[in-house]
Amino acid sequence: MNTQKVFGLFICGCVLCTVTGCVRESVVGATHTFGYELWVSALVFLIGLIAIPGGWLLRGHSARMGWGLLIVGPLAAILGAPSMLLDTVVVDDHSLVRKSGIWGMTAGCEINIDNLQQVTLSSRQVSGRRGRKKT
């Protein structure tokens, strides 16, 4: 296996580690707060910083991969990592508050549970590739 494939698999593995199951939950009374763990944001920042010299070195072997890392690395470090710190969901007896978005352009949503009249759970079945059913 050549070094380019190993490096690509390493980057894919790092990305998968940052987007799966890395959520912290804190409970104070009836208030539940959910957000990413601090190490996830630090790992995204570190991967972004490592991608910059990695992209610079890969330009000779694969220009597309090298320039891609040179562009995506700083974006991950500057926009992705701080954005993950700001993503939170707070649930208590009276409301659900969500804050997320790109750093500097965060969006929020607040739902007052007292004002809800109806909650409906719906599911839909669609055909995927090769005729598989997805719900």
C-alpha positions as CSV (number, residue, x, y, z in Angstrom):
1,M,0.0,0.0,0.0
2,N,1.5,3.4,-1.0
3,T,1.8,6.3,1.4
4,Q,-0.9,8.3,-0.3
5,K,-3.5,5.6,0.4
6,V,-2.3,5.2,4.0
7,F,-2.5,9.0,4.5
8,G,-6.0,9.1,3.0
9,L,-7.1,6.2,5.3
10,F,-5.6,8.0,8.3
11,I,-7.6,11.2,7.4
12,C,-10.8,9.3,6.9
13,G,-10.3,7.5,10.2
14,C,-9.7,10.8,12.0
15,V,-12.9,12.3,10.5
16,L,-14.9,9.3,11.5
17,C,-13.6,9.5,15.0
18,T,-14.7,13.1,15.3
19,V,-18.2,12.7,14.1
20,T,-19.3,9.6,16.0
21,G,-20.3,9.2,19.6
22,C,-18.3,12.0,21.1
23,V,-21.0,13.8,22.9
24,R,-21.0,15.0,26.6
25,E,-24.2,15.2,28.6
26,S,-24.4,17.1,31.8
27,V,-27.5,17.1,34.1
28,V,-28.2,19.8,36.7
29,G,-31.6,19.2,38.2
30,A,-34.1,18.8,35.4
31,T,-31.8,20.5,32.8
32,H,-29.9,18.3,30.4
33,T,-27.1,19.9,28.3
34,F,-25.6,18.1,25.3
35,G,-22.6,19.1,23.3
36,Y,-19.3,17.8,21.8
37,E,-16.5,16.8,24.1
38,L,-13.6,19.2,24.3
39,W,-11.2,16.7,22.8
40,V,-13.2,16.5,19.6
41,S,-12.8,20.2,18.9
42,A,-9.1,20.0,19.8
43,L,-8.7,17.0,17.5
44,V,-10.3,18.8,14.6
45,F,-8.1,21.8,15.2
46,L,-5.0,19.5,15.4
47,I,-6.0,17.6,12.2
48,G,-6.5,21.0,10.4
49,L,-3.0,22.1,11.5
50,I,-1.4,18.8,10.4
51,A,-3.2,18.9,7.0
52,I,-1.4,22.1,6.1
53,P,2.2,20.8,6.0
54,G,0.9,17.4,4.8
55,G,-0.8,19.0,1.9
56,W,2.4,21.0,1.1
57,L,4.4,17.8,1.0
58,L,1.8,15.9,-1.0
59,R,1.6,18.5,-3.8
60,G,4.5,16.8,-5.7
61,H,2.9,13.3,-5.6
62,S,-0.8,14.3,-6.0
63,A,-1.5,17.9,-6.7
64,R,-5.3,17.5,-6.2
65,M,-4.8,15.9,-2.8
66,G,-2.1,18.3,-1.7
67,W,-4.1,21.5,-2.6
68,G,-7.2,20.0,-1.1
69,L,-5.5,19.5,2.2
70,L,-4.0,23.0,2.0
71,I,-7.5,24.4,1.6
72,V,-9.5,22.2,3.9
73,G,-6.9,22.2,6.7
74,P,-7.1,25.9,7.6
75,L,-10.9,25.8,7.2
76,A,-11.2,22.9,9.7
77,A,-8.9,24.7,12.2
78,I,-10.4,28.1,11.9
79,L,-14.1,27.4,11.3
80,G,-14.7,23.7,12.2
81,A,-13.1,23.4,15.6
82,P,-14.7,26.5,17.2
83,S,-18.0,25.7,15.7
84,M,-18.0,22.3,17.4
85,L,-17.4,24.1,20.7
86,L,-20.5,26.2,20.2
87,D,-22.9,23.4,19.3
88,T,-25.2,22.8,22.2
89,V,-28.7,21.5,23.0
90,V,-30.3,22.3,26.3
91,V,-33.5,20.5,27.4
92,D,-35.4,21.2,30.5
93,D,-39.0,20.9,31.7
94,H,-40.2,23.9,29.8
95,S,-38.1,24.3,26.6
96,L,-35.6,22.9,24.2
97,V,-32.8,25.3,23.0
98,R,-30.4,24.5,20.2
99,K,-27.4,26.6,19.2
100,S,-25.3,25.6,16.3
101,G,-23.7,26.8,13.1
102,I,-20.4,28.1,11.7
103,W,-18.4,30.2,14.1
104,G,-19.4,33.8,13.8
105,M,-22.7,32.9,12.1
106,T,-24.4,30.7,14.8
107,A,-28.1,29.9,14.5
108,G,-30.4,29.0,17.3
109,C,-33.8,27.6,17.9
110,E,-36.0,27.6,21.0
111,I,-39.1,25.5,21.4
112,N,-41.3,26.2,24.4
113,I,-42.8,22.9,25.4
114,D,-45.7,24.6,27.1
115,N,-46.8,26.0,23.7
116,L,-46.8,22.6,21.9
117,Q,-50.2,21.3,20.9
118,Q,-49.2,18.1,19.2
119,V,-46.0,16.1,18.4
120,T,-46.2,13.6,15.6
121,L,-43.7,10.8,14.9
122,S,-43.7,10.0,11.3
123,S,-41.7,7.5,9.2
124,R,-41.4,7.0,5.5
125,Q,-40.1,4.1,3.5
126,V,-38.1,4.7,0.4
127,S,-36.3,2.4,-2.0
128,G,-32.6,2.7,-2.0
129,R,-30.0,1.2,-4.4
130,R,-30.7,-2.3,-5.6
131,G,-34.3,-2.2,-4.3
132,R,-33.4,-2.0,-0.6
133,K,-36.0,-0.5,1.6
134,K,-34.9,2.4,3.9
135,T,-37.1,3.8,6.7
